[in-house]
């Protein structure tokens, strides 16, 4: 009886090196996405639940009280309406003019 040895073909080793390279390159992109997009969004969401003021050394958790104040503010609703109106008019106009020029 002969001993059976399991050796990986050279092509298989090359494929695993290629897969490892792909994962490493993807990891850099994922880390950059976290650093530039997701991390700051999570930080802002956390800060929105506190009473932190820029430059002050301390903060305390206030929960959704900031949002209750926001929704009760008349200026917020006027600003929101103006922003929605601005986007509803300007985005289609800009896209239309851009496509027309192209």
N, C-alpha and C positions, 0 to 999 in steps of 0.2 A: 504494500500500500504506500502510496505517496502522500506526502503532506500537502494539503491545499492551503495555499497562502492567498490572502486577499490583498491585492495591491491595486491602488487606484491608478487608472490610466493618467497619462500626462495631461490630456485634455480636461479631465475632471478637476485636477489640481489647478489648472489655469482658470477654469470656470469659477472655482471658489475664490481665487484671488481677485477675479473680476467682480464677483459679488461683494467681497469685502471692500474693495475700492468704491463700488457704487454706494454702499452703506456709509462709508466714511465721508464721501462727498455730499451725500444727502444730509448727514448729521450736521455738517457746517451750515447748510441752507436752513435746516430746522432751527438750529441755534440762533441764527440771525433773525429768523421770523419771530422767535420768542423775545429776543433782545429788542427788536425795533417795534413790533406790533403788539404782541400778546402781553408781554410784561408791563408796558406802560398802561394798557387798558385795565389790567388787574389792579395796578397801583391806584389808578384814578377811581376805580370802583370801591376800593378799600377806603380811600380818603373821603369819598362822598358820604360814607357812613360815620364820619367823625366830625368834630367841631374845629378841626385844624385851621389855623390862619397862617398864611405865609409869613415866615420870620419868627413865629412863636415856637418856643422849645417844647411845648407839651400839647397833647391832644387827648380827647376822651371820646368814647363811643357814644353816639347819639342815635344810632339806628336809622330809621326812615324819617326822622324829624326834619331833616334838610329837604327831603322831597315833599313833605306836607307843606312846608313853608313855600317851596317853589310853586306848587300847584295852586296855592292860595294867592299868589302874587299876580296882579293884573298886568304888570309890565312883562312878565314871562309869556303870558298868552298873546299879548300884542306882538312881541318879538317872534314867537313861534308862527303866528299867522303871517307876518311879513316874510319870514324865511321860507315858508312853504309857498307863498305866492311868488317870491323871487325865483325859487328853484323851478316851480311849475311853468313859469314864463321863459326864463333864461336858458334852461337846459335844452328844451326842444328847439328854441330859436338858434342857439349856438350849433347844435348838431345839424340842423337843417341848412344853415349858412355854410357850415364846413363841408357838408356833402355836396351842396350846390357849387361851391368853389372847386371841389375836387372833380 
